[in-house]
Amino acid sequence: MKYLHKIAAMLAIFIGIMSVIAGSKVLLGFDVKNYTVLNWLVIYNVILGIISMMAAYLIWKNNLNTKKIVALILASHILIATHLYFFSETVASESIKAMYFRISIWLVILLLVYKKEH
């Protein structure tokens, strides 16, 4: 089952790189959206993308803190998605869908990391 944490690491690096590239393009003005963009959310996504890439390294190396960092990233995304869904009137549906996508990927990563250890 050692390959499961490699798959988890690849998913984490994928979601991390994707978040950094997409968010950076928006922040730098290369990708202008035709809906309301919440700059704080884009910055959050870039920061979590960087953290995701660091987490991917820890997952790959089978670090002792792997489960904690994965759970922290997943919890962070869930909290932000909850805030967006219930408390933000200006959020675009694309932003909500993107957060749900991130949550689903990190749920899979968590399951792979957990499965690897049991």
trRosetta pair geometry for C-beta under 8 A, 3 or more apart (Angstrom, degrees):
i j d omega theta_ij theta_ji phi_ij phi_ji
1 4 5.2 -12 177 -1 79 121
1 115 6.8 -136 -168 134 131 87
1 116 5.5 174 139 -129 108 55
2 5 6.7 -52 -172 29 49 101
2 6 7.3 46 138 -15 69 106
2 116 7.3 76 -116 -149 29 104
3 6 5.2 -56 -158 36 50 117
3 7 6.4 53 147 -22 76 100
4 7 5.7 -51 -152 34 35 111
4 8 6.4 37 149 -19 66 104
4 112 4.7 -169 173 -169 95 88
4 113 7.7 -176 130 -74 104 27
4 115 5.6 -115 -177 90 161 108
4 116 4.3 -160 82 -78 121 95
5 8 5.2 -46 -145 37 40 117
5 9 6.2 46 152 -24 66 101
5 59 5.6 -164 -176 172 90 83
5 60 7.1 159 137 -103 96 27
5 62 5.9 65 130 -88 165 84
5 66 7.4 -17 -141 -168 121 161
5 112 6.7 154 -88 141 40 101
5 113 6.3 70 -108 -108 85 64
5 116 4.7 60 -49 -112 94 165
6 9 5.6 -49 -147 34 32 113
6 10 6.5 33 152 -19 63 104
6 60 6.6 60 -114 -123 60 73
7 10 5.7 -54 -150 35 32 111
7 11 6.5 33 152 -18 65 104
7 112 5.8 -129 84 -149 104 150
8 11 5.8 -55 -151 36 32 111
8 12 6.4 31 152 -19 65 107
8 59 5.1 -124 107 -179 106 141
8 70 7.7 -26 177 -104 128 141
8 108 7.7 -171 -112 124 77 77
8 109 4.6 106 -152 -145 92 73
8 112 3.9 -175 -68 95 108 133
8 113 5.3 113 -140 -55 169 80
8 116 7.4 -85 -6 -27 138 136
9 12 5.6 -54 -147 37 32 112
9 13 6.4 28 156 -17 67 104
9 56 4.7 101 -164 -165 71 73
9 57 7.6 101 -149 -66 114 15
9 59 4.0 -175 -83 96 83 111
9 60 3.9 93 -134 -64 160 81
10 13 5.9 -51 -143 37 31 107
10 14 6.2 37 154 -23 63 107
10 56 7.5 101 -67 -150 15 116
11 14 5.6 -55 -148 35 30 115
11 15 6.3 22 159 -12 66 107
11 105 5.8 -175 172 -172 112 98
11 108 6.3 -118 -171 97 168 116
11 109 5.3 -154 89 -78 128 98
11 112 7.6 132 21 17 139 153
12 15 6.2 -56 -143 40 28 103
12 16 6.0 30 156 -21 63 113
12 52 5.2 -161 -176 -180 80 84
12 53 7.4 160 138 -93 89 27
12 55 5.2 -117 -172 97 142 100
12 56 3.7 -177 98 -82 111 85
12 59 5.8 128 13 16 150 147
12 70 7.9 -90 -90 -105 130 93
12 109 5.7 87 -62 -121 93 145
13 16 5.6 -57 -144 40 29 115
13 17 6.1 28 160 -17 66 107
13 52 7.4 166 -94 134 25 91
13 53 5.8 65 -124 -122 66 69
13 56 3.9 106 -58 -150 79 167
14 17 6.3 -58 -145 37 23 104
14 18 6.1 22 157 -17 61 113
14 105 7.9 -132 85 -157 106 141
15 18 5.7 -56 -143 40 29 114
15 19 6.2 31 157 -22 64 108
15 49 7.4 -140 131 -121 65 74
15 52 5.5 -102 93 178 93 154
15 102 6.3 120 -166 -125 129 76
15 105 4.9 146 -74 124 143 157
15 106 7.5 -126 90 -56 172 79
16 19 5.9 -58 -148 35 26 109
16 20 6.4 21 157 -15 64 108
16 48 8.0 -131 -117 129 73 60
16 49 4.7 124 -161 -170 56 62
16 50 6.9 124 -166 -73 106 11
16 51 7.5 -147 -120 71 113 44
16 52 3.1 -165 -83 94 99 108
16 53 3.8 171 145 -51 152 73
16 55 7.5 175 -67 44 134 95
16 56 6.1 -110 4 -20 143 126
17 20 5.9 -58 -146 38 30 108
17 21 6.1 24 160 -14 67 110
17 49 7.1 155 -46 -175 9 110
17 53 6.7 91 -55 -84 68 113
18 21 6.1 -59 -144 40 25 106
18 22 6.0 16 163 -11 64 114
18 49 7.3 -142 70 -128 52 119
19 22 6.2 -58 -137 43 24 104
19 23 5.8 16 167 -11 63 118
19 45 4.9 -141 -166 168 104 88
19 46 6.5 -177 142 -95 89 33
19 48 6.3 -69 152 87 160 85
19 49 3.0 -161 89 -84 111 115
19 52 6.6 93 30 25 137 144
19 102 7.5 57 -80 -100 125 122
20 23 6.2 -61 -138 44 20 105
20 24 5.9 21 164 -20 61 115
20 46 5.6 82 -120 -143 57 70
20 49 3.9 -172 -48 125 75 141
20 50 6.2 95 -87 -59 120 69
20 53 7.4 -4 -26 -29 138 129
21 24 6.0 -59 -142 37 22 109
21 25 6.4 25 159 -21 60 107
22 25 6.0 -57 -154 32 28 112
22 26 6.8 22 153 -14 62 106
22 31 7.3 -58 -159 52 60 164
22 45 7.4 -55 85 135 103 136
23 26 5.8 -58 -153 37 35 109
23 27 6.1 29 154 -16 70 109
23 42 4.9 153 -147 -174 91 78
23 43 7.4 147 -179 -81 128 20
23 45 4.5 179 -78 94 135 107
23 46 3.8 -148 109 -64 145 88
23 49 6.5 -163 18 -6 133 143
24 27 5.6 -55 -140 41 33 110
24 28 5.9 19 163 -8 68 113
24 46 6.1 107 -57 -114 72 124
25 28 6.2 -63 -139 46 23 101
25 30 4.4 -84 -157 72 78 109
25 31 3.9 50 134 -2 111 117
26 29 7.8 40 177 -68 28 23
26 30 7.7 -78 -57 54 21 71
26 31 5.1 -55 -75 74 60 102
26 32 8.0 127 -132 -90 66 30
26 33 6.8 5 -124 -22 112 108
26 37 6.2 -172 -176 -150 127 146
26 42 5.1 -119 93 -137 132 142
27 39 7.5 96 -108 -145 82 87
27 42 5.7 169 -62 135 91 130
27 43 7.1 95 -92 -77 130 70
27 46 6.9 -13 -20 -46 143 149
29 32 6.7 14 -162 -68 62 91
33 37 5.3 126 43 -61 129 111
33 92 7.4 -112 153 -20 141 170
33 94 7.6 -154 -152 66 135 152
35 92 3.9 84 139 -108 137 139
35 94 6.3 140 52 19 153 122
36 90 5.0 -98 130 171 158 94
36 91 7.3 -124 88 -116 114 15
36 92 5.6 175 56 -50 74 97
37 41 7.8 -142 180 59 62 108
37 42 6.3 18 176 -40 106 128
37 92 7.5 -16 -81 -6 45 130
38 41 3.9 60 89 7 109 115
38 42 6.9 168 88 -13 58 81
38 88 7.2 -25 -78 -163 153 145
38 90 6.8 128 -73 100 103 106
38 91 6.3 -26 -25 -102 134 75
38 95 6.8 55 22 -119 111 163
39 42 5.5 -54 -148 36 38 111
39 43 6.2 37 154 -18 69 104
40 43 5.7 -53 -148 39 32 112
40 44 6.2 40 150 -24 64 105
41 44 5.4 -47 -146 34 33 117
41 45 6.4 35 153 -20 64 104
41 80 7.4 131 -126 -176 89 124
41 84 7.4 67 -107 -89 136 123
41 91 7.6 101 -51 -119 161 101
41 95 6.1 22 144 -153 157 132
42 45 5.7 -53 -150 35 31 112
42 46 6.6 31 152 -19 64 103
43 46 5.8 -53 -149 35 33 110
43 47 6.3 31 154 -16 66 107
44 47 5.9 -60 -149 39 28 109
44 48 6.1 19 158 -11 67 111
44 80 6.4 153 152 -118 154 150
45 48 5.9 -56 -139 44 28 106
45 49 6.1 39 154 -29 62 105
45 98 7.7 -8 -111 137 142 131
46 49 5.4 -51 -149 30 30 118
46 50 6.8 30 152 -18 62 100
47 50 5.9 -53 -156 33 33 109
47 51 6.5 29 148 -14 65 107
48 51 5.3 -51 -143 42 39 114
48 52 6.0 51 151 -29 66 101
48 73 6.6 125 -159 -144 103 94
48 76 6.6 -174 -108 111 127 137
48 77 7.3 119 -168 -71 159 90
48 102 7.9 47 122 -163 139 146
49 52 5.4 -49 -148 30 30 117
49 53 6.8 32 152 -19 61 99
50 53 5.8 -51 -155 31 34 110
50 54 6.7 31 148 -14 64 103
51 54 5.6 -54 -151 38 37 111
51 55 6.2 41 148 -22 68 105
51 69 7.9 -158 169 -171 99 107
51 73 6.5 178 118 -98 118 110
52 55 5.4 -51 -145 36 33 115
52 56 6.4 43 150 -28 63 98
52 73 6.4 106 -89 -141 78 149
53 56 5.4 -41 -150 24 34 117
53 57 7.1 38 150 -18 60 97
54 57 5.7 -49 -160 30 38 113
54 58 6.7 34 146 -15 66 104
55 58 5.5 -55 -150 39 38 111
55 59 6.1 41 151 -22 70 104
55 66 7.8 108 -166 -140 80 64
55 69 4.8 -173 -117 136 103 127
55 70 6.5 130 -172 -75 131 64
55 73 6.2 -38 -58 -36 165 147
56 59 5.7 -52 -146 36 30 112
56 60 6.2 34 154 -22 64 107
57 60 5.7 -54 -147 35 29 113
57 61 6.3 15 158 -6 65 111
58 61 6.0 -63 -143 47 28 102
58 63 4.0 -59 -164 24 85 138
58 65 6.4 -55 -172 77 140 91
58 66 5.4 180 134 -93 100 74
58 69 5.9 67 77 35 154 156
59 62 7.4 24 178 -76 33 38
59 63 7.4 -57 -58 25 23 93
59 66 5.3 108 -99 -139 59 115
59 70 7.2 79 -82 -65 114 115
59 109 7.4 -70 -107 -168 156 109
59 113 6.6 -91 -130 -93 106 113
62 66 6.7 -53 -154 -37 34 146
63 66 5.1 138 68 -50 77 86
65 68 4.9 -58 -167 44 74 117
65 69 5.6 69 136 -23 94 102
66 69 6.3 -63 -147 37 26 103
66 70 6.2 21 160 -15 65 111
66 113 5.6 -161 138 -149 114 130
67 70 5.8 -58 -145 40 29 111
67 71 6.1 28 158 -18 66 110
67 110 7.8 79 -143 -142 70 76
67 113 5.7 169 -91 138 71 129
67 114 7.0 86 -117 -79 112 71
67 117 7.5 -31 -62 -11 127 154
68 71 5.9 -59 -147 39 27 108
68 72 6.2 28 155 -21 64 109
69 72 5.5 -53 -145 36 31 114
69 73 6.4 32 156 -18 65 104
70 73 6.0 -54 -149 36 29 108
70 74 6.3 27 154 -15 64 109
70 106 6.8 168 -170 -166 79 90
70 109 5.6 -149 -144 122 120 109
70 110 5.1 160 144 -91 122 73
70 113 5.4 177 1 13 169 161
71 74 5.7 -56 -145 41 30 111
71 75 6.1 31 156 -19 66 109
71 110 6.6 90 -79 -118 63 119
72 75 5.8 -54 -143 38 27 110
72 76 6.3 32 155 -23 62 106
73 76 5.7 -54 -149 33 29 114
73 77 6.6 27 154 -16 63 105
73 106 5.7 -146 110 -132 103 139
74 77 5.9 -57 -151 37 31 109
74 78 6.4 30 152 -19 65 107
74 103 6.8 89 -151 -139 76 65
74 106 4.2 -180 -91 136 85 127
74 107 6.6 110 -132 -69 128 55
74 109 7.8 -163 -64 66 112 106
74 110 5.7 -2 -47 -50 155 133
75 78 5.6 -55 -146 37 32 112
75 79 6.3 34 155 -20 66 105
76 79 5.9 -55 -149 35 29 111
76 80 6.4 24 155 -14 64 107
77 80 5.9 -57 -146 40 31 108
77 81 6.1 31 156 -19 66 109
77 99 6.1 168 -172 -163 90 84
77 102 5.0 -145 -140 115 143 116
77 103 5.0 -174 125 -79 126 76
77 106 6.0 146 25 23 149 151
78 81 5.8 -55 -144 39 29 111
78 82 6.2 33 155 -22 63 107
78 103 6.1 96 -76 -118 71 120
79 82 5.7 -54 -148 35 29 113
79 83 6.5 30 153 -18 63 105
80 83 5.6 -53 -150 36 33 113
80 84 6.3 32 153 -19 66 106
80 99 6.2 -142 103 -132 101 133
81 84 5.7 -54 -145 38 32 111
81 85 6.0 28 157 -19 66 110
81 96 7.0 96 -147 -144 85 66
81 99 4.1 166 -92 143 98 134
81 100 6.6 112 -134 -66 140 60
81 103 6.1 -26 -26 -47 156 135
82 85 5.9 -57 -142 38 27 109
82 86 6.0 -7 171 10 65 115
83 86 6.8 -77 -137 51 19 87
83 87 5.1 -49 -165 45 61 119
83 88 6.4 59 140 -24 75 107
84 87 7.4 -45 -73 54 8 75
84 88 4.8 -36 -139 32 48 132
84 91 4.7 108 -163 -105 95 171
84 95 6.4 -137 -158 121 147 112
84 96 5.8 -173 125 -92 127 79
84 99 6.3 155 37 -4 150 162
85 88 7.8 44 5 37 15 91
85 91 8.0 -74 -69 69 32 151
85 96 6.3 96 -83 -128 81 117
88 91 4.2 67 113 -24 124 113
91 95 5.1 -110 -173 71 95 135
91 96 6.2 98 135 -48 123 92
92 95 4.8 102 63 -2 80 100
92 96 7.5 -146 100 -1 48 83
93 96 5.5 -51 -153 36 43 114
93 97 6.2 43 150 -20 70 104
94 97 5.7 -54 -146 39 32 111
94 98 6.2 35 153 -22 65 106
95 98 5.6 -51 -146 34 31 113
95 99 6.5 31 154 -18 63 103
96 99 5.8 -55 -152 35 31 110
96 100 6.5 30 151 -17 64 105
97 100 5.6 -53 -148 37 33 111
97 101 6.4 39 150 -23 65 103
98 101 5.5 -50 -150 32 33 116
98 102 6.6 34 151 -18 64 102
99 102 5.6 -50 -149 36 35 112
99 103 6.3 37 151 -20 66 104
100 103 5.5 -51 -146 36 33 114
100 104 6.3 34 154 -20 65 104
101 104 5.9 -55 -149 35 29 109
101 105 6.5 28 154 -17 64 105
102 105 5.8 -56 -149 37 31 109
102 106 6.2 22 157 -11 67 110
103 106 6.0 -62 -145 43 29 105
103 107 6.2 36 153 -25 65 105
104 107 5.6 -49 -147 31 31 115
104 108 6.7 33 153 -18 62 102
105 108 5.8 -55 -157 35 33 111
105 109 6.4 34 147 -19 66 105
106 109 5.2 -45 -142 36 40 116
106 110 6.2 46 154 -23 66 100
107 110 5.6 -51 -148 35 31 113
107 111 6.4 31 152 -17 63 105
108 111 5.7 -55 -149 37 31 111
108 112 6.3 31 153 -19 66 106
109 112 5.7 -56 -148 37 30 111
109 113 6.3 28 155 -17 66 107
110 113 5.8 -57 -146 38 29 109
110 114 6.1 26 156 -16 65 110
111 114 5.7 -56 -142 41 29 109
111 115 5.9 31 158 -22 66 110
112 115 5.7 -52 -140 38 27 112
112 116 6.3 37 155 -29 61 105
113 116 5.7 -50 -151 26 28 118
113 117 7.0 15 155 -10 60 107
114 117 6.2 -69 -158 39 32 103
114 118 6.4 -7 160 8 70 115
115 118 6.4 -78 -139 50 28 89
